[in-house]
Amino acid sequence: QEFHACGISIQAGVTTGQAAKSAVQTRFFLLSSGGRTIIYADKEISMLVKQARKSMERYRIGDFARELGVTPDFLKYCERKGIITPQVEENGYRYYGFTQAARLLEYIKFKNLGYTAEEIRDVLHESSFAQAVETLRDKAGEIRKRMRFEEAVLDYCDEVAQIAGRFGDEPVWQVRFCEDFYFLPHSVEHRFIGEESIRERVREWNAYFPVVQSVYRIISENGQIRTQRGKNVWGFGVEARVAQRLGLGVDEPVQLVRPGRSIEVFAAQRLDGSKGQAIQTVHEVARCNGFTLRGDAYSKVLIKLNEDGTRREYAVLTAPIE
């Protein structure tokens, strides 16, 4: 009889000898490990045999899942991906050997590191130690990139929470020095611009919402800003320092905007295509304080909601001044 456990082969047999004119049978055991074979007596091997038998224990799918803190569906998923291999009986019941637990825990470890099932299978079955370490270096880079994005998302959440109290029935304004930001034009008057260079950048920037935000550019002419049919551009915006930290592509057709000293207006307006209330506030503030409007204005949309049957847009309008 032969048992296998932890890379050890245990063979049990019987030998016959002559003693006092009677046949005497003596049991012996050969234990093989690492190329060496050692003979053990019956009592000496009993513990090893018990351990071998224990290692051969099988568990039904529900029991195995419960012991490892996962679900039966998760085990079946790992089976389909080639991570573990249960014994399937003719009646369809699945049995998992104890040694499958170690492989499953390795899978969970790499899954939590961000590996796909295919990547995990390659690492566990087809990679050397050096290759596995190299994949860990790659994953570390991905994790750092994701952490930078999540930090930027936290900054966004904090900013919205901080300025939320400024939105009310009437627009609220302030004058401050505004940061540089990048603007990606996307459409004019409800029609996409349709350039491939824009599409390529949109595919990249989409992954960084809400740090990247919807922005509406309002044309300035003769010291006045106003919405004009066929001239106002909708697109995407992101602060320059954030774009640099995240490694966003900012080459053409992306435009760098340097607003500098600006009037900022916080307004909750009906979503009817007009920025009239916020624009009127900018003109009144400029006239009363002797400011001259300088260049186009930009409206950064924080959120659009349906409140009591009315679509509203909460946005910050930035108008550069001198």
Buried (B, 14 or more C-beta within 10 A) or exposed (E): EEBEBEEBBBEBEEEEEEEEEEEEEEEBBBBBEEEEEEEBEEEEBEEBBEBBEEBEEBBBBEEBBEEBEBEBEBBBBBBEBEBBEBEEEEEEEBBBBBEBBEBBEBBBEBBEBEBEBEBBBBBBEEBEEEEEEEBBEEBEEEEEEEEBBEBBBEEBEEEEEEBEEBBEEEBBBEBEEBBEBBBBBBBBEEEEBEEEEBEEBBEEBEEBEEBBBBBBBBBBEEEEBBBEEEBBBBBBBBBBEBBEBBEBEBEEBBBEBEBBEBBBBBBBBEEEEEBBBBBEBBBEBBEEEEBEBBBBBBBBBBBEEEEEEEEBBBBBBBBBBE
